[in-house]
């Protein structure tokens, strides 16, 4: 009997050990499974650019699209070149870019696509010079231009040439100042004539009553042969990511479309959100500028004629700026 009792005690201890081991294994398996589930939720950043380019996405900052398998966040970068660098490195999968920058990246062999136009022409030619009443009056004048080598520069050059003005000889184009500085210089009278995008044109006009808008740059673009309004910003996507995640891209496009429609319909509320999310613009300025800013949603398959009309102007003045030729079919995202 003593021997038997020893056996029972040993079995009891052994049984308890087995139970402890099994419990530990179960806990470990549960933790591993939970870790695997956590790892299955990928992070996806949708990138905006601070300033007017990011305004179209502002409601998405409040309500990011819900995409299965992804934790989505919105992030605003300071400049377009930072966005370009992230696409080139592969860090960015979705973000706002100038159309020509997307084309330049694609020409390097990176699989990047345009998914939609998010903003079209929003340029104003402003002057306090009483002698300037039309584009023809710019001969012999100095015009401060926002964005050397960018869309405003080349669009303006095309319009000048269409009006018989040689931008290299008949007028002085200055690129010395950044957008906000041009607006402040117009207000202070240090600059008399300038080409500015929104909301900086609105900022300048609100600070100086005798500033006048000369013509309509967007109408002049049509007269010069443009197809519709010229694109200022586009939503670009990583082509490989888009190919494997069409549902994610479609959800983002739906969210972006809703954001643009809401922004256009609610400029005051949009202005508040722009300031809240630190896009570098004050609420009253952006609220006043939104009605003049031409935020739109045009899917890539519909937008191609407008994009190519702009690219032809880039090819005219600086072919290397879009990679030397028009991008092919694969450059335009197809759902």
C-alpha positions in Angstrom: 0.0 0.0 0.0 2.8 2.5 0.8 4.3 1.7 -2.6 0.9 2.2 -4.2 0.5 5.6 -2.4 3.8 6.7 -3.8 2.7 5.9 -7.3 -0.5 7.8 -6.9 1.4 10.9 -5.6 3.8 10.8 -8.4 1.1 10.5 -11.0 -0.7 13.4 -9.4 2.3 15.6 -9.6 2.9 14.5 -13.2 -0.7 15.2 -14.1 -0.4 18.6 -12.6 2.8 19.3 -14.6 1.1 18.2 -17.8 -1.8 20.5 -17.1 0.5 23.4 -16.5 2.4 22.7 -19.7 -0.8 22.4 -21.7 -2.1 25.7 -20.2 1.1 27.4 -21.1 1.0 26.1 -24.6 -2.6 27.2 -25.0 -1.7 30.7 -23.7 1.3 30.8 -26.1 -0.8 29.6 -29.0 -3.5 32.2 -28.3 -0.9 35.0 -28.1 0.7 33.8 -31.3 -2.7 33.7 -33.0 -3.5 37.2 -31.7 -0.1 38.5 -32.9 -0.7 36.9 -36.3 -4.0 38.7 -36.6 -2.5 42.0 -35.5 0.3 41.5 -38.2 -2.4 40.9 -40.8 -3.6 44.5 -40.4 -1.3 46.5 -42.7 -0.7 50.2 -42.4 -1.6 52.2 -45.5 -0.8 55.9 -45.7 -2.6 58.2 -48.1 -0.5 61.2 -48.7 -1.6 64.8 -49.3 0.6 67.8 -49.9 0.3 70.8 -47.6 -1.3 73.8 -49.2 -4.0 73.9 -51.8 -3.2 70.5 -53.2 -4.3 68.8 -50.0 -7.6 70.6 -49.7 -9.4 68.1 -51.9 -8.7 65.3 -49.4 -9.5 67.2 -46.3 -12.6 65.3 -45.3 -10.6 62.1 -45.6 -8.4 63.3 -42.8 -11.6 63.2 -40.6 -13.0 60.0 -42.1 -10.3 57.8 -43.6 -11.7 55.1 -46.0 -12.5 51.8 -44.4 -10.5 49.1 -46.2 -10.5 45.5 -45.0 -7.0 44.4 -43.9 -5.6 47.9 -43.6 -5.3 50.6 -41.0 -5.6 53.7 -43.1 -4.1 57.1 -42.2 -3.8 60.4 -43.9 -0.5 62.3 -43.9 0.4 65.6 -45.4 3.9 66.2 -46.7 5.4 69.7 -47.0 6.3 69.6 -50.7 5.7 67.7 -54.0 9.4 66.6 -54.2 9.1 64.8 -50.9 6.0 63.0 -52.3 8.0 62.1 -55.4 10.8 60.7 -53.4 8.4 58.4 -51.5 6.9 57.1 -54.7 10.3 56.4 -56.1 11.5 54.6 -52.9 8.2 52.6 -52.8 7.1 54.0 -49.5 4.1 55.8 -51.0 1.3 53.7 -52.6 -1.3 56.5 -52.9 -0.8 60.3 -53.0 -1.4 63.6 -54.6 1.2 64.8 -57.2 1.4 67.3 -60.1 0.6 65.4 -63.3 4.0 66.1 -64.8 5.9 64.8 -61.8 4.0 61.5 -62.0 4.9 61.3 -65.7 8.6 62.0 -64.9 8.6 59.2 -62.2 7.0 56.8 -64.7 9.6 57.6 -67.3 12.3 56.3 -64.9 10.7 52.8 -65.0 8.7 53.1 -61.8 5.2 51.6 -62.1 3.2 54.7 -61.2 -0.3 55.5 -62.5 -2.7 58.4 -62.5 -6.0 57.4 -61.0 -7.9 60.7 -61.2 -7.6 64.5 -61.6 -8.3 66.2 -58.3 -7.8 69.8 -59.2 -7.8 71.8 -62.5 -6.7 75.3 -63.5 -7.0 77.8 -60.7 -4.6 80.5 -61.9 -5.2 84.3 -61.9 -3.2 87.1 -63.5 -3.4 89.9 -61.0 -2.1 93.5 -61.4 -2.2 96.9 -59.9 -0.6 98.5 -63.0 -3.2 100.7 -64.7 -1.4 100.2 -68.0 -2.1 96.4 -68.0 -5.6 95.7 -69.2 -5.0 92.4 -71.2 -2.3 89.9 -71.9 -1.2 92.0 -74.9 -0.3 94.8 -72.5 2.4 92.7 -70.8 5.0 93.6 -73.4 8.0 95.2 -71.6 6.5 94.4 -68.2 7.8 92.1 -65.4 5.5 89.4 -64.2 6.2 87.4 -61.1 5.2 83.8 -61.9 4.4 81.1 -59.3 6.4 77.9 -59.9 9.3 77.9 -62.4 9.3 74.8 -64.5 5.8 73.7 -63.2 2.3 73.8 -64.6 1.7 77.6 -64.0 4.9 78.5 -65.8 4.4 76.5 -68.9 0.7 77.2 -69.2 1.4 80.9 -69.0 4.2 80.7 -71.6 1.9 78.9 -74.0 -0.7 81.6 -73.5 1.8 84.3 -74.2 3.0 82.7 -77.4 -0.6 82.2 -78.5 -1.1 85.9 -78.0 2.0 86.8 -80.1 4.2 87.6 -77.1 7.6 85.9 -76.9 8.2 85.0 -73.2 11.9 85.1 -73.7 12.1 88.5 -75.3 8.9 90.6 -74.9 8.3 90.2 -71.2 10.4 89.5 -68.1 9.2 86.4 -66.1 10.5 86.4 -62.6 10.6 83.4 -60.3 12.2 84.9 -57.2 9.4 84.4 -54.7 7.3 81.6 -53.3 3.5 81.7 -53.5 2.8 83.3 -50.1 5.6 85.8 -50.7 4.1 86.8 -54.1 0.8 87.5 -52.5 2.4 89.6 -49.7 4.5 91.5 -52.3 1.4 92.3 -54.3 -0.3 93.6 -51.2 2.7 95.7 -50.2 3.1 97.1 -53.8 6.6 95.6 -54.2 5.2 93.6 -57.2 2.7 95.0 -59.6 1.8 92.0 -61.7 1.8 88.3 -60.9 0.4 84.9 -61.9 -0.9 83.1 -58.8 -2.9 80.0 -58.0 -5.6 79.8 -55.5 -5.9 80.4 -52.6 -3.0 82.8 -52.8 -4.8 84.9 -55.4 -7.7 85.3 -53.0 -5.2 86.1 -50.3 -3.7 88.9 -52.4 -7.0 90.4 -53.5 -8.4 90.4 -49.9 -5.4 92.5 -48.8 -5.3 95.0 -51.6 -8.5 96.5 -53.1 -7.0 97.9 -56.3 -5.7 94.5 -57.5 -7.5 93.5 -60.7 -7.7 90.2 -62.5 -6.7 90.3 -66.1 -8.7 88.1 -68.3 -9.4 84.4 -67.4 -6.4 82.1 -67.7 -8.6 79.1 -68.0 -10.6 80.5 -70.9 -7.3 81.6 -72.6 -6.1 78.0 -72.2 -9.1 76.8 -74.2 -8.5 79.4 -76.9 -4.9 78.3 -77.1 -6.0 74.7 -77.9 -6.3 73.1 -74.5 -8.7 70.2 -73.9 -10.9 71.2 -71.1 -9.2 72.7 -68.1 -5.6 71.8 -67.4 -4.9 69.5 -64.5 -3.1 71.0 -61.5 -3.1 67.9 -59.3 -3.8 64.2 -59.7 -4.1 61.2 -57.4 -1.3 58.9 -58.2 -1.0 55.2 -57.2 1.7 52.6 -57.2 0.8 50.4 -60.1 1.9 47.1 -58.5 -0.1 47.9 -55.3 -3.1 48.9 -57.4 -3.0 45.7 -59.4 -3.1 43.5 -56.3 -5.4 45.7 -54.3 -8.2 46.9 -56.7 -10.8 47.0 -53.9 -8.6 49.2 -51.8 -8.0 51.6 -54.7 -11.7 51.8 -55.5 -12.5 52.5 -51.9 -10.0 55.3 -51.8 -11.3 56.8 -55.1 -14.9 56.7 -53.7 -13.7 58.4 -50.5 -11.8 61.0 -52.5 -14.8 61.8 -54.7 -17.0 62.2 -51.7 -14.4 64.5 -50.0 -14.2 66.7 -53.1 -17.9 67.0 -53.4 -18.3 67.8 -49.7 -15.4 70.4 -49.8 -16.9 72.2 -52.7 -20.4 72.3 -51.1 -19.1 73.2 -47.6 -16.2 75.7 -48.0 -16.6 77.2 -44.5 -16.5 73.8 -42.8 -13.7 72.6 -45.1 -11.6 75.7 -44.2 -11.9 74.8 -40.5 -10.7 71.3 -41.2 -7.8 72.5 -43.3 -6.6 74.6 -40.4 -7.3 71.9 -37.9 -5.2 69.4 -39.8 -2.3 71.8 -40.3 -2.3 72.0 -44.1 -0.6 75.4 -43.9 -3.6 77.6 -44.7 -5.9 79.7 -42.6 -9.6 78.8 -42.5 -11.0 82.2 -43.7 -8.6 82.3 -46.7 -9.3 78.8 -47.9 -13.0 79.1 -47.3 -13.1 82.2 -49.5 -10.9 80.5 -52.2 -12.6 77.1 -52.5 -15.4 78.5 -54.9 -12.7 79.7 -57.3 -10.4 76.7 -56.9 -11.8 74.1 -59.3 -11.5 71.0 -57.2 -12.9 68.2 -59.3 -12.9 64.4 -59.5 -12.3 63.1 -63.0 -11.3 59.4 -63.3 -8.2 58.7 -65.3 -10.0 57.1 -68.2 -12.0 60.3 -68.7 -9.1 62.6 -67.9 -6.5 61.5 -70.4 -7.3 64.1 -73.1 -6.9 66.9 -70.6 -3.7 65.4 -69.2 -2.1 64.9 -72.6 -3.0 68.4 -73.7 -1.0 69.7 -70.7 1.8 67.2 -71.3 2.2 68.5 -74.9 2.9 71.9 -73.5 5.6 70.4 -71.3 7.1 68.7 -74.3 7.1 72.1 -76.1 9.1 73.8 -73.4 10.9 71.1 -71.4 10.6 67.5 -72.8 12.7 66.1 -69.9 10.2 67.3 -67.4 7.8 64.5 -68.3 10.4 62.0 -69.5 10.7 63.1 -73.1 7.4 61.6 -74.5 3.8 61.1 -73.7 3.2 58.2 -71.3 1.5 55.2 -72.7 -1.7 53.4 -71.8 -0.3 51.8 -68.6 0.1 55.2 -67.1 -3.7 55.5 -66.6 -5.3 53.4 -63.9 -8.2 51.3 -65.1 -10.5 49.9 -62.3 
